[in-house]
Amino acid sequence: MLVEIQLLCINSTDIYMHRINTSYVVGISMVSALGGLLFGYDWVVIGGAKPFYESFFELTHSAHLQAWAMSSALIGCLLGAGLSGMLSDRYGRKRLLLLAAFLFTLSAIGTGAANQFLPFLIYRILGGVGIGLASTLSPMYIAEIAPASMRGRLVSLNQLTIVLGILGAQLINWAIAQPVPETFTEMQIQSSWNGQMGWRYMFWAETIPAGMFFILMFFIPESPRWLVKRGAAVQASTIMKRIGGDAYAQTELDHIQQNLKTQHTSVSLKDLLHPRMRGVMLIGIVLAAFQQWCGINVIFNYADEIFSAAGYGVSDMLFNVVITGTVNVLFTFVALFTVDKLGRRSLLLLGAGGLTGIYLVLGLAYYMELTGWVMLVLVLFAIACYAMSLAPIVWVVLSEIFPNRLRGAAMAVATLALWLASFLLTYTFPLLNKSLGASGTFWLYGLICLSGWFFIFKKLPETKGKSLEQIENEWTPNK
């Protein structure tokens, strides 16, 4: 059924209204956003399995091998993100999302079944390729298919599914793992059910959402903007008619074709370095890196160190991790309902400024050696601030700001920058924590957030309520 929404699409000559098939648009966006759910699950599941697969593969006395196990997926992430632009521009967004779904499924089965460390690493890398593909293509696909008035909320669905995947992995790991007495030796952990089978079920549980993602991807359409770029305007028009009716389809098709008619179809690195692209590429790369360098993800990656420094024991840590995941989900809903009302720029400024203040207080609390619930509350404030701002809104902005013809390649570069920043954040935290202490480390993250606030304030225009073609004409005009 078509649900009437007042969609104001402003161009140089008129304002028009269309009837948008909301249930259809939301449905296909939710299918695409399953890539985000698997991204979140696959990224976090290894943390809960860590004590058990390390004992199984006898890694506990080798920091080098432990690091390989934890970071192997990141190699795949970089590979997937780097290839996503070129491959999606050639073969389409849908086919690459299908490939990501297949890789998630294969990785979940293979990782859980591995009896030797090398196959374990190989399957983790394959899962990382799936993460790299999905993290680029899921928000981009949604942005290209969504009407302008709904685009912020729909792209934010992808971040919602990411945090649901993170929380799901935390809850499933907690449910699967049998209680382990703290007096257990490494040999006892290795011979326990957790050490032999429990960690396998943690990975195998991912096959359920991964299989659903793979099957459902066959039932959603290709991106109409990619189809127009490849000369399949009739097929694109059919999809857009189902989204908003004949008038909407004709208007959108005219805008896309007019936008593309003066541009050649091939894409090269030279195009991304063109003077008219430098400003928008700088914004995309800096925002992507800033989303990681703001420091929140160390709370998820190094929860044991963060909470132990705050005076919590092992059993309390597991419960606190679930609490942080729950807050992460709840405040992502805040972003979902405000992104198209308050705008992207306002929420990003709120997030950068809020984290600056919270880190100042959190660093002071660590300096004063405070422990207990005060520290947990401060951490939850930081996660809530991040979840309603930088976490989802950066993906919204990245999916909007690049030109139609270059979107795949430009998104791949920005996502590659994000994963490189994630690696640097993850790698440097133990070094910073050792040299600066928890207080100095969070003060440093606060300084980074303050710098990010000034960058957003000076460089980022608002994109709320504008079509992708309008944004392109304003940000990267053809001259």
HELIX and SHEET records of a PDB file:
HELIX    1   1 THR A   22  PHE A   56  1                                  35    
HELIX    2   2 ALA A   63  TYR A   91  1                                  29    
HELIX    3   3 ARG A   93  ALA A  113  1                                  21    
HELIX    4   4 PHE A  117  ILE A  145  1                                  29    
HELIX    5   5 ARG A  151  ILE A  176  1                                  26    
HELIX    6   6 GLU A  186  SER A  191  1                                   6    
HELIX    7   7 TRP A  193  TRP A  193  1                                   1    
HELIX    8   8 ASN A  194  GLY A  198  3                                   5    
HELIX    9   9 TRP A  199  TRP A  204  1                                   6    
HELIX   10  10 THR A  207  MET A  217  1                                  11    
HELIX   11  11 PRO A  224  LYS A  229  1                                   6    
HELIX   12  12 ALA A  233  LEU A  260  1                                  28    
HELIX   13  13 LEU A  269  LEU A  272  1                                   4    
HELIX   14  14 PRO A  275  TRP A  293  1                                  19    
HELIX   15  15 ASN A  297  ASN A  301  1                                   5    
HELIX   16  16 ALA A  303  ALA A  309  1                                   7    
HELIX   17  17 VAL A  314  LEU A  342  1                                  29    
HELIX   18  18 ARG A  344  TYR A  367  1                                  24    
HELIX   19  19 TRP A  373  ALA A  387  1                                  15    
HELIX   20  20 LEU A  390  ILE A  401  1                                  12    
HELIX   21  21 ARG A  407  LYS A  459  1                                  53    
HELIX   22  22 LEU A  468  TRP A  475  1                                   8    
SHEET    1   A 2 VAL A   3  GLU A   4  0                                        
SHEET    2   A 2 ARG A  19  ILE A  20 -1                                        
SHEET    1   B 2 CYS A   9  ILE A  10  0                                        
SHEET    2   B 2 ILE A  15  TYR A  16 -1                                        
END                                                                             
